[in-house]
Every structure is written in structure tokens, then in C-alpha cells.
Amino acid sequence: MTGPRPATEVRHLTPVVALPSDISVIPLPTPWPIGPINAYVLRGSPLTLVDTGPRTPEALTALEAGLVSAGVSTRDIELIVLTHQHPDHVGNAGEIARRSGARVAAFGPLIGDFADLAVSLERQRAYMSILMARHGMSGQELETLARRQGTEIEFTAPVDIGIGLSDGDLLDAGDRTFRVLHRPGHSPSDLVFFDEADGLLITGDHLLPAISSNPLASLPPGAVDAEEAAREGARSRPLIDYLESLRLTRELDVLCALPGHGPVFAGTRGLIEQRTRHHEERAGEIHAHLAHGPATARTLVDALWRSLPEDMLFLAVSEVLAHLDVLEARGGVEQVGGARVSFQQVSGPRPAAA
């Protein structure tokens, strides 16, 4: 449940558009370099809050003040909608639900994880330790990662998810009816919400206007065996999922997109094309580096980025591994080694994207 911070920032000019009159945005501070997240108030019935910020006094104070500015209070909220599992989006959900009696809607497989949050976070830490060790992180680096992940419980809290959402569901929020669409990749629980009546799309962190969403390695929701989930033949492939999610989102006729970070924007198809090109270029860079011989994902991080801050190392390894997954699926690379996995080029050109 790591808060988002891409290893690389990719900027793209997207048209900024006005919020619909029935929606207010409340920027909430976070303790991470990603900066503030956007919570949204959807007026009507049920009065809805989309995302809640991290569990910090600063975020809660900003949320309370923003609700007052929108003409409501925490007690008025009838429905809380969570776009995905990361703490900067869900941390205050339990507190707002307690104050208001609102029902909480989120990706269905998260129900058990958030009911027993401490146990699910421990499984996530175990999963990441196994996965990152296998792909080249040192013992000291793993200790740093474990300490960082150990702080996540400070920024979130258990929450009773009363409405488990699945791909294709319809959800009434405010005076709108949204189609719920599962778009895994940045996290395995990413949902977007599309109002076909006027082309409004709530994107969460699936699609952001100013930065590319990192395809983060993550334990699948509901998984109980971290070691089995991290096994090479079984682990998730987030960038493969994300590229498919982008392809599906590109088919939507979106006129106004409400992101988890940054301004409301239009032009989603052009942005998706740019994001896809970025991932193709990064995969090409990684493939080219492997011409010098086999390398782990961790070694490739040093080849791609100079003087990377320590707190970004996990994100960078996660990103490189995700691109290696794509290359492997296309037959451009193959795994070598046992306990510590390296990748090597396969003879011949790297297959182009489908």
C-alpha cells in the first residue's frame, strides 16, 4: 500500500477544464513528494466523498475545512468511494465513516485486507522483501525498505468496506450513475468511475495529467501466502496489466477527467498515447542495456538513474522489473539464475508492441 511516487516524471500538456457545478475538489496535503491528493465532493443523493487523504492531522483538518467550503460537513457524507488502496487516498476513510455513518465503497477483494489491516500490511512487507531480494536489492536496502513500509500503518486505519465493487458495476454517487471499471496496474485495486451521460471520468491514480503512474509491485488483494504470491511463475505483472488498462480507458469518450493528483483535465486519448510511448521507450532503454550482458533489475536501476534518492529505490526497481516483464512476455529477454534473478537479451530484435 505504498503511496505513489514515480521513478520518472513525464510531463504532458493536457487541456485544463472546469469542474462540473455539482462537484467540488478538496486538495489534501500528504507527507510524500507526490504532493497533495484530490478528494472530491459529489453533491446530490447520496452525498459522496471520493478519497479521503492520509491519516494525518493536517489532511483531516484540510478535509474538514474543504467540506465546509463546499457547504457540507463530515456528518453529512452518505457514501465514501475509494479509488484504490494507497494510504494517501484511504487513510481517513474509517474516521469519516465513523463520524457520518457513511457506507464505504471500494474494490471488493480489499474488504478482508482493510478489516485486518495490520496483518495485510505485514503480508505486503513480506512479499516486497522476498521479491526485491530476488531481484537484486542488498540486505541494507531491504532493511531501509522494511522500515519505510513499517510506517504505513501510521497513515491509514482499518475501515469497514460495506460495498464491494467489481468491474462493470453501476454505482449511484451524488446525482450521477457511474460505471465502475477495474483498471489495475498502478495498484491491483485501481478503479475508475465513468458517467456516460456527460463523459465524466474519475481516474484516481490510473491516469494523471502531469506525471506517469508508476506500475508498482504489490501483493494481490486477498492473498494470504506472500511467498507463493512472490514466486516467479505466480507473481503479478503490473505493467502488463497497466498497458491493457490504458488501452481500455482509451476507448472511453471522456470529456472531463478528475485525477487523484493535479488539475482536472481533458484529452485523455492523447495522454494515453504519450504514456504508452513513454513505456515503450523505457523498455527499449532497458533492452539496450542488456546488450552488455545479464543484469538484475537492481543493477539496471544504477544504469538508468544517477544519484537516485534512497526513498525512490524501491519504486525504481519496481518500475524496471515491470518493464522487464513486458520484454519477457514479448520474447525480448529471458531470466537466468536461481535465487537472485538476472535477465539477458534474447537473440534478435525486440518485438514491437501489439
C-alpha positions in Angstrom: 0.0 0.0 0.0 2.8 2.3 -0.8 2.0 5.9 -1.6 2.7 6.8 -5.3 5.9 8.5 -6.4 7.0 7.6 -10.0 10.7 6.9 -10.5 10.5 9.1 -13.6 8.2 12.1 -14.2 6.7 12.5 -17.6 5.0 15.8 -18.3 2.4 16.2 -21.0 0.3 19.2 -21.8 -3.4 18.3 -21.3 -6.2 20.8 -21.6 -7.4 22.0 -18.2 -11.2 22.1 -17.9 -13.6 23.4 -15.3 -15.2 21.1 -12.7 -18.9 20.4 -13.2 -21.1 22.5 -10.9 -22.2 19.6 -8.8 -18.6 18.6 -7.8 -16.1 20.3 -5.5 -12.4 19.4 -5.2 -10.5 19.4 -1.9 -6.7 19.3 -2.1 -5.3 17.4 0.9 -1.6 17.5 2.0 0.4 14.3 2.1 3.8 13.7 3.7 5.2 12.3 0.4 6.9 14.0 -2.5 3.9 13.4 -4.7 2.3 16.4 -3.0 -1.5 16.9 -2.3 -4.2 14.4 -3.4 -7.6 15.4 -4.6 -10.7 14.5 -2.7 -14.0 15.2 -4.5 -17.4 16.0 -3.1 -20.3 14.9 -5.3 -23.5 16.8 -4.3 -26.9 15.1 -4.5 -28.1 11.8 -3.2 -26.1 10.1 -1.8 -23.8 12.9 -0.9 -20.5 11.4 -1.8 -16.8 11.8 -0.9 -14.3 10.3 -3.3 -11.0 9.5 -1.5 -10.1 10.9 1.9 -6.3 11.7 2.2 -3.8 10.1 4.5 -4.4 9.7 8.2 -2.6 12.8 9.4 -3.9 15.7 11.4 -3.0 18.1 8.6 -5.0 16.1 6.0 -8.0 15.7 8.3 -8.1 19.4 9.1 -7.9 20.3 5.4 -10.7 17.8 4.6 -12.9 19.3 7.3 -12.3 22.8 6.1 -12.8 21.8 2.4 -16.1 20.2 3.2 -17.3 23.4 5.0 -16.2 25.4 1.9 -18.3 23.0 -0.2 -21.3 23.7 2.1 -21.3 20.4 3.9 -19.7 18.7 6.9 -18.2 15.3 7.7 -21.5 14.3 9.3 -23.4 14.9 6.0 -21.4 12.4 4.0 -23.5 9.4 3.0 -21.1 7.5 0.7 -17.3 7.3 0.7 -15.8 5.9 -2.6 -12.1 4.8 -2.6 -10.3 4.7 -5.9 -7.6 2.4 -4.8 -5.7 1.1 -1.7 -2.8 3.5 -1.2 -2.7 5.4 2.1 -2.8 8.9 0.6 -6.2 8.0 -0.7 -7.8 5.9 2.0 -6.2 6.9 5.3 -9.1 9.0 6.7 -11.9 6.7 5.4 -12.5 5.0 8.7 -12.7 8.2 10.7 -15.1 9.9 8.2 -17.3 6.8 8.2 -17.3 6.7 12.0 -18.4 10.4 12.2 -21.0 10.2 9.4 -22.3 6.7 9.3 -21.5 6.7 5.6 -21.1 3.4 3.7 -17.7 2.8 2.1 -17.3 1.5 -1.4 -14.1 0.1 -2.8 -12.7 -2.8 -4.8 -14.3 -5.9 -3.4 -11.2 -8.0 -2.7 -9.9 -5.3 -0.4 -12.7 -6.0 2.2 -10.7 -8.5 4.1 -7.4 -6.6 3.8 -8.8 -3.4 5.4 -10.8 -5.3 8.1 -7.5 -6.7 9.3 -5.1 -4.0 8.2 -2.1 -4.8 10.4 -2.0 -8.4 9.1 -2.4 -7.4 5.4 0.4 -4.8 5.7 2.7 -7.4 7.3 2.0 -9.7 4.3 2.7 -6.9 1.9 6.1 -6.2 3.7 7.0 -9.9 3.5 6.0 -10.0 -0.2 8.1 -7.0 -1.1 11.1 -8.3 0.9 11.0 -11.6 -1.0 10.5 -10.0 -4.4 13.1 -7.2 -4.0 15.8 -9.6 -2.6 15.2 -12.0 -5.6 15.7 -9.1 -8.0 18.9 -7.7 -6.6 18.3 -5.4 -3.6 21.0 -5.7 -0.9 20.4 -6.6 2.7 20.9 -2.9 3.8 18.5 -1.7 1.1 15.9 -4.3 2.2 16.2 -3.0 5.8 15.5 0.5 4.6 12.5 -0.7 2.6 11.1 -2.6 5.6 11.5 0.5 7.8 9.7 2.6 5.3 6.9 0.1 4.8 6.6 -0.2 8.6 5.5 3.4 8.8 2.5 2.9 6.5 0.2 1.9 9.4 0.7 5.5 10.7 -1.1 6.9 7.7 -4.1 4.6 7.3 -6.5 2.7 9.5 -8.9 -0.3 9.3 -12.2 0.5 7.5 -15.4 -1.5 7.0 -15.9 -1.6 3.3 -19.6 -2.2 3.0 -19.9 -2.0 -0.8 -17.5 -4.3 -2.6 -17.2 -3.1 -6.2 -16.4 -5.1 -9.3 -15.7 -4.3 -12.9 -18.9 -3.3 -14.7 -20.9 -2.5 -11.7 -23.2 0.6 -11.6 -22.7 3.0 -8.7 -25.0 5.9 -7.7 -23.0 8.7 -6.3 -24.3 12.3 -5.9 -27.0 12.6 -8.5 -24.9 10.6 -11.0 -24.7 7.0 -12.1 -21.2 5.7 -12.7 -19.9 2.6 -14.5 -17.3 1.1 -12.3 -14.2 -0.1 -14.3 -11.3 -2.1 -12.8 -8.0 -0.7 -14.2 -5.2 -2.5 -12.4 -1.5 -1.5 -12.9 -0.6 1.3 -10.6 -2.1 -0.8 -7.9 -4.1 -4.1 -8.2 -7.2 -2.4 -6.8 -7.4 0.7 -9.1 -11.0 1.6 -10.1 -12.1 4.4 -12.4 -15.7 5.7 -12.4 -17.3 6.8 -15.7 -20.5 8.8 -16.1 -21.5 8.0 -19.6 -24.2 10.8 -19.5 -21.6 13.6 -19.8 -18.3 11.9 -20.3 -17.0 12.5 -16.7 -14.3 10.1 -15.6 -12.9 9.9 -12.0 -9.4 8.4 -12.7 -7.8 8.2 -9.2 -4.1 7.5 -9.9 -4.8 5.4 -13.0 -4.2 8.4 -15.3 -2.6 11.6 -14.1 -2.1 14.8 -16.1 1.4 15.7 -15.1 3.3 12.5 -14.2 3.2 8.9 -15.2 1.7 6.4 -12.8 4.3 4.0 -11.5 3.4 0.3 -12.1 4.0 -0.7 -8.5 4.8 -4.2 -7.4 2.1 -5.2 -4.9 0.7 -8.2 -3.2 -2.6 -9.1 -4.8 -5.6 -8.1 -2.6 -6.8 -11.0 -0.5 -3.6 -13.0 -0.9 -2.6 -14.9 2.3 0.7 -16.5 1.3 3.3 -13.9 0.5 6.0 -16.4 -0.5 3.7 -18.1 -3.0 2.5 -14.8 -4.4 6.1 -13.7 -5.0 7.0 -16.9 -6.8 8.2 -16.1 -10.4 5.6 -18.2 -12.0 2.8 -16.7 -9.9 3.6 -13.0 -9.2 1.6 -10.2 -10.7 2.9 -8.3 -13.8 1.7 -4.7 -13.1 2.9 -3.0 -16.3 1.4 -5.7 -18.5 -1.9 -5.1 -16.6 -1.4 -1.3 -16.8 -0.9 -1.2 -20.6 -4.0 -3.2 -21.1 -5.9 -0.9 -18.7 -4.7 2.2 -20.6 -5.9 0.5 -23.9 -9.4 0.0 -22.4 -9.6 3.5 -21.0 -8.6 5.0 -24.4 -11.8 3.6 -25.8 -14.0 5.8 -23.5 -15.4 9.0 -24.7 -14.0 11.2 -21.9 -14.8 14.9 -21.8 -13.6 15.7 -18.3 -11.2 13.7 -16.1 -10.9 14.0 -12.4 -7.4 12.8 -11.3 -6.1 11.8 -7.9 -3.3 14.4 -8.3 -3.2 17.5 -10.4 -5.8 19.6 -12.2 -9.0 18.4 -13.8 -8.2 17.8 -17.5 -9.4 16.7 -20.9 -7.6 15.0 -23.8 -7.3 11.5 -22.2 -6.6 9.7 -25.5 -3.6 11.9 -26.4 -2.3 11.5 -22.9 -2.7 7.7 -23.0 -0.8 7.6 -26.3 2.0 9.6 -24.7 2.1 7.4 -21.7 2.3 4.3 -23.9 5.1 5.7 -25.9 7.0 6.5 -22.7 6.8 2.9 -21.5 7.9 1.7 -25.0 10.9 4.0 -24.8 11.8 2.9 -21.3 11.5 -0.8 -22.3 13.8 -0.1 -25.3 16.4 1.5 -23.0 16.4 -1.5 -20.7 16.7 -3.9 -23.6 19.6 -1.9 -24.9 21.5 -2.0 -21.6 21.2 -5.8 -21.6 23.3 -6.0 -24.7 26.3 -5.6 -22.3 25.3 -8.9 -20.5 22.8 -10.2 -18.0 21.7 -7.9 -15.2 19.3 -7.8 -12.3 16.6 -5.3 -12.1 18.5 -3.6 -9.2 21.7 -3.3 -11.4 19.7 -1.8 -14.2 18.4 0.9 -11.9 22.0 2.2 -11.5 22.4 2.2 -15.3 19.3 4.2 -15.8 19.4 6.8 -13.0 22.3 8.6 -11.4 22.3 9.5 -7.7 18.8 8.2 -7.1 17.4 9.2 -3.6 17.2 6.3 -1.2 13.5 6.7 -0.8 12.9 6.2 -4.5 15.0 3.0 -4.9 12.1 0.5 -4.4 10.0 2.5 -6.9 12.8 2.4 -9.4 13.4 -1.4 -9.0 9.6 -1.9 -9.2 9.5 0.1 -12.5 12.4 -1.7 -14.1 11.1 -5.1 -13.2 7.7 -4.2 -14.6 9.4 -3.3 -18.0 11.4 -6.5 -17.9 8.1 -8.4 -17.5 6.9 -6.7 -20.7 10.1 -7.5 -22.6 10.0 -11.1 -21.4 6.3 -11.5 -22.4 7.3 -10.4 -25.9 10.3 -12.7 -26.1 12.9 -9.9 -25.9 14.6 -11.1 -22.7 14.7 -14.2 -20.6 15.5 -15.0 -17.0 18.8 -16.6 -15.9 19.9 -17.6 -12.4 18.2 -19.0 -9.4 17.8 -17.4 -6.0 18.8 -14.0 -7.5 17.2 -13.5 -10.9 19.0 -11.8 -13.8 17.7 -11.1 -17.3 19.5 -11.4 -20.6 18.7 -10.4 -24.1 17.3 -13.0 -26.4 18.9 -13.0 -29.9 17.1 -11.0 -32.5 15.2 -7.7 -32.3 12.8 -6.8 -29.5 9.3 -7.4 -30.7 7.3 -4.3 -31.2 4.2 -3.5 -29.1 1.0 -5.1 -30.3 
